[in-house]
Amino acid sequence: MPIIQVENLIKKYNGNEAVKGVSFEVKEGESFGFLGPNGAGKTTTINILCTLLGFDSGLALVNGFDCKREAHKVRQSIGLVFQEVTLDNELTAYENLKFHCYMYNM
């Protein structure tokens, strides 16, 4: 069973397709990278797989959990490092983690 399974994934913004029928699998132990020009849908696809963004159609499974119907289970099964530094220097490490969990409904 693949760790990540994506089939015909589509995400639209105001009628424009940001992700256009993307399909791929990542098996346990494989290294995988997304390459492509700006605007190709890489960040959108990753945000869908992390359940930070919904999608219009297709299939997105992470660790066997459906990103649309089982977002909580997906989030419990992954680790996420944000691209941008989003820490509040006035909070402790624990408070920062708690805040991010609250913001992402974890």
Biopython code that builds the backbone (N, CA, C, O; Angstrom):
import numpy as np
from Bio.PDB.StructureBuilder import StructureBuilder

atoms = [
    (1, "MET", "N", (0.842, -1.189, 0.000)),
    (1, "MET", "CA", (0.000, 0.000, 0.000)),
    (1, "MET", "C", (0.885, 1.250, 0.000)),
    (1, "MET", "O", (1.823, 1.341, 0.793)),
    (2, "PRO", "N", (0.599, 2.200, -0.872)),
    (2, "PRO", "CA", (1.397, 3.428, -0.901)),
    (2, "PRO", "C", (1.186, 4.277, 0.354)),
    (2, "PRO", "O", (0.113, 4.250, 0.957)),
    (3, "ILE", "N", (2.209, 5.025, 0.738)),
    (3, "ILE", "CA", (2.111, 5.974, 1.840)),
    (3, "ILE", "C", (1.295, 7.186, 1.391)),
    (3, "ILE", "O", (0.506, 7.729, 2.164)),
    (4, "ILE", "N", (1.489, 7.607, 0.140)),
    (4, "ILE", "CA", (0.705, 8.689, -0.460)),
    (4, "ILE", "C", (0.158, 8.176, -1.779)),
    (4, "ILE", "O", (0.888, 7.624, -2.602)),
    (5, "GLN", "N", (-1.145, 8.369, -1.964)),
    (5, "GLN", "CA", (-1.787, 7.984, -3.218)),
    (5, "GLN", "C", (-2.671, 9.138, -3.679)),
    (5, "GLN", "O", (-3.574, 9.569, -2.962)),
    (6, "VAL", "N", (-2.400, 9.628, -4.877)),
    (6, "VAL", "CA", (-3.149, 10.733, -5.456)),
    (6, "VAL", "C", (-3.623, 10.295, -6.834)),
    (6, "VAL", "O", (-2.836, 9.830, -7.659)),
    (7, "GLU", "N", (-4.928, 10.451, -7.070)),
    (7, "GLU", "CA", (-5.492, 10.066, -8.364)),
    (7, "GLU", "C", (-6.392, 11.176, -8.894)),
    (7, "GLU", "O", (-7.366, 11.568, -8.251)),
    (8, "ASN", "N", (-6.049, 11.670, -10.067)),
    (8, "ASN", "CA", (-6.849, 12.661, -10.783)),
    (8, "ASN", "C", (-7.288, 13.824, -9.888)),
    (8, "ASN", "O", (-8.449, 14.233, -9.907)),
    (9, "LEU", "N", (-6.351, 14.343, -9.114)),
    (9, "LEU", "CA", (-6.630, 15.426, -8.160)),
    (9, "LEU", "C", (-6.861, 16.743, -8.908)),
    (9, "LEU", "O", (-6.072, 17.138, -9.766)),
    (10, "ILE", "N", (-7.975, 17.413, -8.554)),
    (10, "ILE", "CA", (-8.326, 18.693, -9.175)),
    (10, "ILE", "C", (-8.684, 19.696, -8.090)),
    (10, "ILE", "O", (-9.466, 19.405, -7.185)),
    (11, "LYS", "N", (-8.094, 20.891, -8.197)),
    (11, "LYS", "CA", (-8.414, 22.003, -7.310)),
    (11, "LYS", "C", (-8.588, 23.242, -8.173)),
    (11, "LYS", "O", (-7.712, 23.598, -8.961)),
    (12, "LYS", "N", (-9.755, 23.902, -8.005)),
    (12, "LYS", "CA", (-10.051, 25.106, -8.776)),
    (12, "LYS", "C", (-10.157, 26.308, -7.855)),
    (12, "LYS", "O", (-10.654, 26.210, -6.734)),
    (13, "TYR", "N", (-9.681, 27.442, -8.347)),
    (13, "TYR", "CA", (-9.854, 28.743, -7.703)),
    (13, "TYR", "C", (-10.593, 29.634, -8.692)),
    (13, "TYR", "O", (-10.078, 29.935, -9.769)),
    (14, "ASN", "N", (-11.785, 30.051, -8.330)),
    (14, "ASN", "CA", (-12.581, 30.936, -9.201)),
    (14, "ASN", "C", (-12.664, 30.410, -10.631)),
    (14, "ASN", "O", (-12.558, 31.177, -11.588)),
    (15, "GLY", "N", (-12.853, 29.108, -10.771)),
    (15, "GLY", "CA", (-12.981, 28.507, -12.092)),
    (15, "GLY", "C", (-11.677, 28.142, -12.765)),
    (15, "GLY", "O", (-11.690, 27.430, -13.770)),
    (16, "ASN", "N", (-10.541, 28.607, -12.245)),
    (16, "ASN", "CA", (-9.234, 28.268, -12.813)),
    (16, "ASN", "C", (-8.669, 27.049, -12.103)),
    (16, "ASN", "O", (-8.653, 26.990, -10.873)),
    (17, "GLU", "N", (-8.206, 26.081, -12.878)),
    (17, "GLU", "CA", (-7.641, 24.869, -12.294)),
    (17, "GLU", "C", (-6.198, 25.105, -11.859)),
    (17, "GLU", "O", (-5.315, 25.316, -12.690)),
    (18, "ALA", "N", (-5.969, 25.066, -10.549)),
    (18, "ALA", "CA", (-4.615, 25.193, -10.008)),
    (18, "ALA", "C", (-3.918, 23.840, -10.029)),
    (18, "ALA", "O", (-2.708, 23.759, -10.242)),
    (19, "VAL", "N", (-4.684, 22.788, -9.809)),
    (19, "VAL", "CA", (-4.193, 21.409, -9.904)),
    (19, "VAL", "C", (-5.089, 20.714, -10.925)),
    (19, "VAL", "O", (-6.309, 20.672, -10.769)),
    (20, "LYS", "N", (-4.472, 20.174, -11.963)),
    (20, "LYS", "CA", (-5.227, 19.672, -13.120)),
    (20, "LYS", "C", (-5.049, 18.167, -13.311)),
    (20, "LYS", "O", (-4.269, 17.737, -14.161)),
    (21, "GLY", "N", (-5.764, 17.371, -12.530)),
    (21, "GLY", "CA", (-5.748, 15.929, -12.744)),
    (21, "GLY", "C", (-4.446, 15.253, -12.397)),
    (21, "GLY", "O", (-4.021, 14.343, -13.108)),
    (22, "VAL", "N", (-3.801, 15.667, -11.326)),
    (22, "VAL", "CA", (-2.517, 15.109, -10.908)),
    (22, "VAL", "C", (-2.717, 13.711, -10.315)),
    (22, "VAL", "O", (-3.649, 13.481, -9.545)),
    (23, "SER", "N", (-1.835, 12.789, -10.683)),
    (23, "SER", "CA", (-1.847, 11.426, -10.138)),
    (23, "SER", "C", (-0.415, 10.984, -9.858)),
    (23, "SER", "O", (0.477, 11.187, -10.682)),
    (24, "PHE", "N", (-0.200, 10.377, -8.691)),
    (24, "PHE", "CA", (1.104, 9.796, -8.355)),
    (24, "PHE", "C", (0.963, 8.944, -7.100)),
    (24, "PHE", "O", (-0.029, 9.035, -6.376)),
    (25, "GLU", "N", (1.970, 8.118, -6.859)),
    (25, "GLU", "CA", (2.063, 7.307, -5.638)),
    (25, "GLU", "C", (3.455, 7.428, -5.059)),
    (25, "GLU", "O", (4.436, 7.584, -5.785)),
    (26, "VAL", "N", (3.527, 7.355, -3.739)),
    (26, "VAL", "CA", (4.805, 7.295, -3.056)),
    (26, "VAL", "C", (4.744, 6.079, -2.146)),
    (26, "VAL", "O", (3.871, 5.972, -1.285)),
    (27, "LYS", "N", (5.682, 5.170, -2.348)),
    (27, "LYS", "CA", (5.719, 3.953, -1.524)),
    (27, "LYS", "C", (6.611, 4.178, -0.309)),
    (27, "LYS", "O", (7.495, 5.034, -0.324)),
    (28, "GLU", "N", (6.371, 3.408, 0.730)),
    (28, "GLU", "CA", (7.162, 3.510, 1.952)),
    (28, "GLU", "C", (8.642, 3.329, 1.622)),
    (28, "GLU", "O", (9.021, 2.408, 0.898)),
    (29, "GLY", "N", (9.474, 4.224, 2.163)),
    (29, "GLY", "CA", (10.915, 4.161, 1.966)),
    (29, "GLY", "C", (11.414, 4.907, 0.741)),
    (29, "GLY", "O", (12.621, 5.091, 0.588)),
    (30, "GLU", "N", (10.513, 5.342, -0.137)),
    (30, "GLU", "CA", (10.916, 6.099, -1.321)),
    (30, "GLU", "C", (11.179, 7.558, -0.968)),
    (30, "GLU", "O", (10.569, 8.110, -0.053)),
    (31, "SER", "N", (12.094, 8.169, -1.706)),
    (31, "SER", "CA", (12.269, 9.613, -1.649)),
    (31, "SER", "C", (11.472, 10.198, -2.800)),
    (31, "SER", "O", (11.466, 9.660, -3.908)),
    (32, "PHE", "N", (10.800, 11.305, -2.525)),
    (32, "PHE", "CA", (9.926, 11.892, -3.530)),
    (32, "PHE", "C", (10.077, 13.396, -3.495)),
    (32, "PHE", "O", (10.134, 13.987, -2.416)),
    (33, "GLY", "N", (10.142, 14.018, -4.639)),
    (33, "GLY", "CA", (10.225, 15.477, -4.718)),
    (33, "GLY", "C", (9.288, 16.003, -5.778)),
    (33, "GLY", "O", (9.031, 15.345, -6.786)),
    (34, "PHE", "N", (8.780, 17.197, -5.541)),
    (34, "PHE", "CA", (7.932, 17.901, -6.506)),
    (34, "PHE", "C", (8.784, 18.923, -7.228)),
    (34, "PHE", "O", (9.397, 19.780, -6.591)),
    (35, "LEU", "N", (8.832, 18.846, -8.534)),
    (35, "LEU", "CA", (9.551, 19.831, -9.334)),
    (35, "LEU", "C", (8.596, 20.419, -10.358)),
    (35, "LEU", "O", (7.744, 19.717, -10.902)),
    (36, "GLY", "N", (8.744, 21.701, -10.613)),
    (36, "GLY", "CA", (7.916, 22.333, -11.624)),
    (36, "GLY", "C", (8.017, 23.842, -11.521)),
    (36, "GLY", "O", (8.505, 24.375, -10.524)),
    (37, "PRO", "N", (7.557, 24.523, -12.550)),
    (37, "PRO", "CA", (7.640, 25.986, -12.554)),
    (37, "PRO", "C", (6.652, 26.594, -11.560)),
    (37, "PRO", "O", (5.745, 25.915, -11.078)),
    (38, "ASN", "N", (6.837, 27.872, -11.261)),
    (38, "ASN", "CA", (5.886, 28.598, -10.420)),
    (38, "ASN", "C", (4.495, 28.489, -11.029)),
    (38, "ASN", "O", (4.320, 28.607, -12.242)),
    (39, "GLY", "N", (3.514, 28.262, -10.169)),
    (39, "GLY", "CA", (2.138, 28.168, -10.639)),
    (39, "GLY", "C", (1.737, 26.795, -11.124)),
    (39, "GLY", "O", (0.631, 26.626, -11.637)),
    (40, "ALA", "N", (2.608, 25.803, -10.977)),
    (40, "ALA", "CA", (2.297, 24.459, -11.470)),
    (40, "ALA", "C", (1.378, 23.679, -10.534)),
    (40, "ALA", "O", (0.850, 22.638, -10.925)),
    (41, "GLY", "N", (1.173, 24.166, -9.292)),
    (41, "GLY", "CA", (0.282, 23.483, -8.363)),
    (41, "GLY", "C", (0.980, 22.673, -7.288)),
    (41, "GLY", "O", (0.337, 21.902, -6.577)),
    (42, "LYS", "N", (2.288, 22.839, -7.160)),
    (42, "LYS", "CA", (3.042, 22.062, -6.163)),
    (42, "LYS", "C", (2.591, 22.377, -4.738)),
    (42, "LYS", "O", (2.260, 21.466, -3.978)),
    (43, "THR", "N", (2.574, 23.639, -4.377)),
    (43, "THR", "CA", (2.188, 24.039, -3.014)),
    (43, "THR", "C", (0.738, 23.698, -2.748)),
    (43, "THR", "O", (0.403, 23.244, -1.654)),
    (44, "THR", "N", (-0.119, 23.904, -3.715)),
    (44, "THR", "CA", (-1.533, 23.564, -3.554)),
    (44, "THR", "C", (-1.691, 22.073, -3.276)),
    (44, "THR", "O", (-2.455, 21.689, -2.390)),
    (45, "THR", "N", (-0.981, 21.230, -4.020)),
    (45, "THR", "CA", (-1.061, 19.781, -3.815)),
    (45, "THR", "C", (-0.568, 19.394, -2.424)),
    (45, "THR", "O", (-1.205, 18.584, -1.749)),
    (46, "ILE", "N", (0.549, 19.958, -1.989)),
    (46, "ILE", "CA", (1.073, 19.671, -0.648)),
    (46, "ILE", "C", (0.079, 20.121, 0.414)),
    (46, "ILE", "O", (-0.151, 19.400, 1.385)),
    (47, "ASN", "N", (-0.517, 21.304, 0.247)),
    (47, "ASN", "CA", (-1.509, 21.785, 1.216)),
    (47, "ASN", "C", (-2.732, 20.872, 1.276)),
    (47, "ASN", "O", (-3.320, 20.696, 2.343)),
    (48, "ILE", "N", (-3.113, 20.300, 0.158)),
    (48, "ILE", "CA", (-4.214, 19.331, 0.140)),
    (48, "ILE", "C", (-3.813, 18.088, 0.916)),
    (48, "ILE", "O", (-4.593, 17.590, 1.729)),
    (49, "LEU", "N", (-2.612, 17.581, 0.679)),
    (49, "LEU", "CA", (-2.153, 16.364, 1.352)),
    (49, "LEU", "C", (-1.984, 16.556, 2.854)),
    (49, "LEU", "O", (-2.106, 15.599, 3.618)),
    (50, "CYS", "N", (-1.705, 17.778, 3.282)),
    (50, "CYS", "CA", (-1.589, 18.090, 4.716)),
    (50, "CYS", "C", (-2.938, 18.465, 5.319)),
    (50, "CYS", "O", (-3.024, 18.772, 6.508)),
    (51, "THR", "N", (-3.983, 18.440, 4.510)),
    (51, "THR", "CA", (-5.362, 18.778, 4.892)),
    (51, "THR", "C", (-5.523, 20.241, 5.268)),
    (51, "THR", "O", (-6.453, 20.590, 5.994)),
    (52, "LEU", "N", (-4.639, 21.096, 4.792)),
    (52, "LEU", "CA", (-4.776, 22.526, 5.037)),
    (52, "LEU", "C", (-5.663, 23.183, 3.983)),
    (52, "LEU", "O", (-6.037, 24.349, 4.118)),
    (53, "LEU", "N", (-5.999, 22.429, 2.930)),
    (53, "LEU", "CA", (-6.787, 22.946, 1.827)),
    (53, "LEU", "C", (-7.658, 21.820, 1.280)),
    (53, "LEU", "O", (-7.200, 20.684, 1.159)),
    (54, "GLY", "N", (-8.893, 22.126, 0.955)),
    (54, "GLY", "CA", (-9.776, 21.138, 0.345)),
    (54, "GLY", "C", (-9.504, 21.024, -1.147)),
    (54, "GLY", "O", (-8.700, 21.776, -1.698)),
    (55, "PHE", "N", (-10.184, 20.073, -1.805)),
    (55, "PHE", "CA", (-10.032, 19.915, -3.254)),
    (55, "PHE", "C", (-11.395, 19.627, -3.864)),
    (55, "PHE", "O", (-12.340, 19.270, -3.161)),
    (56, "ASP", "N", (-11.485, 19.787, -5.172)),
    (56, "ASP", "CA", (-12.764, 19.677, -5.866)),
    (56, "ASP", "C", (-13.110, 18.246, -6.266)),
    (56, "ASP", "O", (-14.260, 17.825, -6.135)),
    (57, "SER", "N", (-12.131, 17.505, -6.747)),
    (57, "SER", "CA", (-12.403, 16.113, -7.115)),
    (57, "SER", "C", (-11.107, 15.331, -7.162)),
    (57, "SER", "O", (-10.014, 15.895, -7.112)),
    (58, "GLY", "N", (-11.253, 14.022, -7.257)),
    (58, "GLY", "CA", (-10.112, 13.130, -7.265)),
    (58, "GLY", "C", (-9.974, 12.422, -5.932)),
    (58, "GLY", "O", (-10.876, 12.468, -5.095)),
    (59, "LEU", "N", (-8.846, 11.773, -5.743)),
    (59, "LEU", "CA", (-8.562, 10.999, -4.539)),
    (59, "LEU", "C", (-7.219, 11.436, -3.976)),
    (59, "LEU", "O", (-6.245, 11.587, -4.715)),
    (60, "ALA", "N", (-7.171, 11.640, -2.662)),
    (60, "ALA", "CA", (-5.918, 11.976, -1.980)),
    (60, "ALA", "C", (-5.885, 11.186, -0.676)),
    (60, "ALA", "O", (-6.657, 11.460, 0.242)),
    (61, "LEU", "N", (-4.992, 10.213, -0.599)),
    (61, "LEU", "CA", (-4.832, 9.376, 0.593)),
    (61, "LEU", "C", (-3.428, 9.552, 1.150)),
    (61, "LEU", "O", (-2.451, 9.566, 0.402)),
    (62, "VAL", "N", (-3.334, 9.686, 2.460)),
    (62, "VAL", "CA", (-2.048, 9.743, 3.155)),
    (62, "VAL", "C", (-2.106, 8.712, 4.267)),
    (62, "VAL", "O", (-2.993, 8.755, 5.119)),
    (63, "ASN", "N", (-1.155, 7.785, 4.256)),
    (63, "ASN", "CA", (-1.116, 6.687, 5.230)),
    (63, "ASN", "C", (-2.426, 5.913, 5.247)),
    (63, "ASN", "O", (-2.834, 5.403, 6.290)),
    (64, "GLY", "N", (-3.083, 5.823, 4.100)),
    (64, "GLY", "CA", (-4.337, 5.090, 3.975)),
    (64, "GLY", "C", (-5.572, 5.877, 4.384)),
    (64, "GLY", "O", (-6.685, 5.358, 4.295)),
    (65, "PHE", "N", (-5.405, 7.112, 4.830)),
    (65, "PHE", "CA", (-6.523, 7.950, 5.263)),
    (65, "PHE", "C", (-6.902, 8.937, 4.163)),
    (65, "PHE", "O", (-6.037, 9.528, 3.517)),
    (66, "ASP", "N", (-8.189, 9.105, 3.965)),
    (66, "ASP", "CA", (-8.722, 10.022, 2.967)),
    (66, "ASP", "C", (-8.576, 11.467, 3.446)),
    (66, "ASP", "O", (-9.080, 11.820, 4.512)),
    (67, "CYS", "N", (-7.895, 12.296, 2.668)),
    (67, "CYS", "CA", (-7.637, 13.685, 3.066)),
    (67, "CYS", "C", (-8.918, 14.499, 3.194)),
    (67, "CYS", "O", (-8.950, 15.484, 3.933)),
    (68, "LYS", "N", (-9.960, 14.112, 2.498)),
    (68, "LYS", "CA", (-11.219, 14.852, 2.545)),
    (68, "LYS", "C", (-12.085, 14.394, 3.719)),
    (68, "LYS", "O", (-12.613, 15.228, 4.455)),
    (69, "ARG", "N", (-12.238, 13.093, 3.902)),
    (69, "ARG", "CA", (-13.159, 12.564, 4.919)),
    (69, "ARG", "C", (-12.497, 12.232, 6.252)),
    (69, "ARG", "O", (-13.183, 12.130, 7.269)),
    (70, "GLU", "N", (-11.171, 12.062, 6.264)),
    (70, "GLU", "CA", (-10.473, 11.655, 7.480)),
    (70, "GLU", "C", (-9.305, 12.595, 7.792)),
    (70, "GLU", "O", (-8.211, 12.156, 8.146)),
    (71, "ALA", "N", (-9.564, 13.886, 7.652)),
    (71, "ALA", "CA", (-8.496, 14.884, 7.832)),
    (71, "ALA", "C", (-7.832, 14.755, 9.198)),
    (71, "ALA", "O", (-6.611, 14.876, 9.304)),
    (72, "HIS", "N", (-8.614, 14.514, 10.239)),
    (72, "HIS", "CA", (-8.046, 14.406, 11.583)),
    (72, "HIS", "C", (-7.058, 13.239, 11.670)),
    (72, "HIS", "O", (-6.003, 13.363, 12.291)),
    (73, "LYS", "N", (-7.396, 12.120, 11.056)),
    (73, "LYS", "CA", (-6.502, 10.951, 11.077)),
    (73, "LYS", "C", (-5.243, 11.212, 10.253)),
    (73, "LYS", "O", (-4.150, 10.787, 10.627)),
    (74, "VAL", "N", (-5.401, 11.915, 9.127)),
    (74, "VAL", "CA", (-4.224, 12.285, 8.327)),
    (74, "VAL", "C", (-3.288, 13.125, 9.184)),
    (74, "VAL", "O", (-2.089, 12.858, 9.253)),
    (75, "ARG", "N", (-3.845, 14.146, 9.840)),
    (75, "ARG", "CA", (-3.031, 15.059, 10.651)),
    (75, "ARG", "C", (-2.355, 14.342, 11.810)),
    (75, "ARG", "O", (-1.235, 14.688, 12.185)),
    (76, "GLN", "N", (-3.022, 13.352, 12.376)),
    (76, "GLN", "CA", (-2.411, 12.591, 13.471)),
    (76, "GLN", "C", (-1.270, 11.717, 12.985)),
    (76, "GLN", "O", (-0.415, 11.327, 13.780)),
    (77, "SER", "N", (-1.235, 11.401, 11.695)),
    (77, "SER", "CA", (-0.257, 10.445, 11.181)),
    (77, "SER", "C", (0.944, 11.090, 10.494)),
    (77, "SER", "O", (1.853, 10.383, 10.057)),
    (78, "ILE", "N", (0.964, 12.428, 10.392)),
    (78, "ILE", "CA", (2.063, 13.090, 9.684)),
    (78, "ILE", "C", (2.765, 14.097, 10.579)),
    (78, "ILE", "O", (2.261, 14.467, 11.639)),
    (79, "GLY", "N", (3.918, 14.527, 10.140)),
    (79, "GLY", "CA", (4.620, 15.658, 10.732)),
    (79, "GLY", "C", (4.682, 16.751, 9.683)),
    (79, "GLY", "O", (4.737, 16.468, 8.486)),
    (80, "LEU", "N", (4.672, 17.978, 10.121)),
    (80, "LEU", "CA", (4.644, 19.090, 9.179)),
    (80, "LEU", "C", (5.599, 20.170, 9.644)),
    (80, "LEU", "O", (5.560, 20.582, 10.804)),
    (81, "VAL", "N", (6.457, 20.633, 8.744)),
    (81, "VAL", "CA", (7.344, 21.755, 9.013)),
    (81, "VAL", "C", (6.926, 22.862, 8.053)),
    (81, "VAL", "O", (6.981, 22.686, 6.836)),
    (82, "PHE", "N", (6.510, 24.002, 8.599)),
    (82, "PHE", "CA", (6.029, 25.092, 7.764)),
    (82, "PHE", "C", (7.189, 25.730, 7.005)),
    (82, "PHE", "O", (8.316, 25.778, 7.499)),
    (83, "GLN", "N", (6.904, 26.212, 5.812)),
    (83, "GLN", "CA", (7.908, 26.846, 4.964)),
    (83, "GLN", "C", (8.316, 28.199, 5.540)),
    (83, "GLN", "O", (9.492, 28.563, 5.504)),
    (84, "GLU", "N", (7.375, 28.921, 6.055)),
    (84, "GLU", "CA", (7.625, 30.234, 6.627)),
    (84, "GLU", "C", (7.751, 30.120, 8.148)),
    (84, "GLU", "O", (7.079, 29.295, 8.768)),
    (85, "VAL", "N", (8.597, 30.933, 8.736)),
    (85, "VAL", "CA", (8.703, 30.977, 10.190)),
    (85, "VAL", "C", (7.459, 31.672, 10.715)),
    (85, "VAL", "O", (7.191, 32.826, 10.381)),
    (86, "THR", "N", (6.709, 30.966, 11.534)),
    (86, "THR", "CA", (5.443, 31.514, 12.033)),
    (86, "THR", "C", (5.393, 31.493, 13.552)),
    (86, "THR", "O", (4.315, 31.425, 14.141)),
    (87, "LEU", "N", (6.550, 31.552, 14.181)),
    (87, "LEU", "CA", (6.600, 31.505, 15.635)),
    (87, "LEU", "C", (6.434, 32.899, 16.222)),
    (87, "LEU", "O", (6.892, 33.892, 15.656)),
    (88, "ASP", "N", (5.778, 32.945, 17.353)),
    (88, "ASP", "CA", (5.618, 34.186, 18.109)),
    (88, "ASP", "C", (6.696, 34.182, 19.192)),
    (88, "ASP", "O", (6.674, 33.333, 20.083)),
    (89, "ASN", "N", (7.621, 35.109, 19.120)),
    (89, "ASN", "CA", (8.736, 35.147, 20.063)),
    (89, "ASN", "C", (8.302, 35.429, 21.497)),
    (89, "ASN", "O", (9.076, 35.217, 22.430)),
    (90, "GLU", "N", (7.082, 35.903, 21.678)),
    (90, "GLU", "CA", (6.562, 36.186, 23.021)),
    (90, "GLU", "C", (5.980, 34.937, 23.686)),
    (90, "GLU", "O", (5.672, 34.958, 24.877)),
    (91, "LEU", "N", (5.827, 33.852, 22.924)),
    (91, "LEU", "CA", (5.274, 32.603, 23.458)),
    (91, "LEU", "C", (6.376, 31.582, 23.680)),
    (91, "LEU", "O", (7.419, 31.630, 23.028)),
    (92, "THR", "N", (6.144, 30.664, 24.598)),
    (92, "THR", "CA", (7.075, 29.551, 24.799)),
    (92, "THR", "C", (6.925, 28.574, 23.633)),
    (92, "THR", "O", (5.988, 28.694, 22.844)),
    (93, "ALA", "N", (7.834, 27.615, 23.519)),
    (93, "ALA", "CA", (7.736, 26.602, 22.465)),
    (93, "ALA", "C", (6.416, 25.841, 22.591)),
    (93, "ALA", "O", (5.737, 25.601, 21.593)),
    (94, "TYR", "N", (6.059, 25.465, 23.811)),
    (94, "TYR", "CA", (4.803, 24.746, 24.043)),
    (94, "TYR", "C", (3.603, 25.596, 23.614)),
    (94, "TYR", "O", (2.681, 25.087, 22.978)),
    (95, "GLU", "N", (3.612, 26.870, 23.957)),
    (95, "GLU", "CA", (2.505, 27.754, 23.605)),
    (95, "GLU", "C", (2.398, 27.934, 22.088)),
    (95, "GLU", "O", (1.293, 27.992, 21.549)),
    (96, "ASN", "N", (3.539, 28.022, 21.401)),
    (96, "ASN", "CA", (3.525, 28.098, 19.949)),
    (96, "ASN", "C", (2.920, 26.840, 19.334)),
    (96, "ASN", "O", (2.092, 26.930, 18.428)),
    (97, "LEU", "N", (3.325, 25.672, 19.818)),
    (97, "LEU", "CA", (2.764, 24.418, 19.309)),
    (97, "LEU", "C", (1.264, 24.339, 19.575)),
    (97, "LEU", "O", (0.488, 23.952, 18.701)),
    (98, "LYS", "N", (0.869, 24.706, 20.779)),
    (98, "LYS", "CA", (-0.546, 24.678, 21.137)),
    (98, "LYS", "C", (-1.351, 25.624, 20.239)),
    (98, "LYS", "O", (-2.441, 25.275, 19.786)),
    (99, "PHE", "N", (-0.815, 26.809, 19.985)),
    (99, "PHE", "CA", (-1.480, 27.774, 19.119)),
    (99, "PHE", "C", (-1.671, 27.208, 17.708)),
    (99, "PHE", "O", (-2.759, 27.305, 17.141)),
    (100, "HIS", "N", (-0.608, 26.617, 17.143)),
    (100, "HIS", "CA", (-0.714, 26.063, 15.793)),
    (100, "HIS", "C", (-1.696, 24.893, 15.754)),
    (100, "HIS", "O", (-2.435, 24.738, 14.783)),
    (101, "CYS", "N", (-1.706, 24.089, 16.780)),
    (101, "CYS", "CA", (-2.686, 22.997, 16.837)),
    (101, "CYS", "C", (-4.087, 23.538, 16.852)),
    (101, "CYS", "O", (-4.969, 23.001, 16.181)),
    (102, "TYR", "N", (-4.312, 24.603, 17.613)),
    (102, "TYR", "CA", (-5.623, 25.242, 17.674)),
    (102, "TYR", "C", (-6.012, 25.798, 16.299)),
    (102, "TYR", "O", (-7.145, 25.621, 15.852)),
    (103, "MET", "N", (-5.071, 26.469, 15.635)),
    (103, "MET", "CA", (-5.367, 27.100, 14.350)),
    (103, "MET", "C", (-5.697, 26.081, 13.261)),
    (103, "MET", "O", (-6.474, 26.366, 12.350)),
    (104, "TYR", "N", (-5.104, 24.896, 13.359)),
    (104, "TYR", "CA", (-5.337, 23.865, 12.348)),
    (104, "TYR", "C", (-6.237, 22.762, 12.842)),
    (104, "TYR", "O", (-6.252, 21.660, 12.293)),
    (105, "ASN", "N", (-7.005, 23.071, 13.906)),
    (105, "ASN", "CA", (-8.036, 22.161, 14.412)),
    (105, "ASN", "C", (-7.487, 20.780, 14.722)),
    (105, "ASN", "O", (-8.068, 19.766, 14.335)),
    (106, "MET", "N", (-6.372, 20.752, 15.419)),
    (106, "MET", "CA", (-5.750, 19.479, 15.779)),
    (106, "MET", "C", (-5.976, 19.179, 17.243)),
    (106, "MET", "O", (-5.526, 18.145, 17.738)),
]
sb = StructureBuilder()
sb.init_structure("model")
sb.init_model(0)
sb.init_chain("A")
sb.init_seg("    ")
for serial, (resi, resn, name, xyz) in enumerate(atoms, 1):
    if name == "N":
        sb.init_residue(resn, " ", resi, " ")
    sb.init_atom(name, np.array(xyz, "f"), 0.0, 1.0, " ", f" {name:<3s}", serial, name[0])
structure = sb.get_structure()
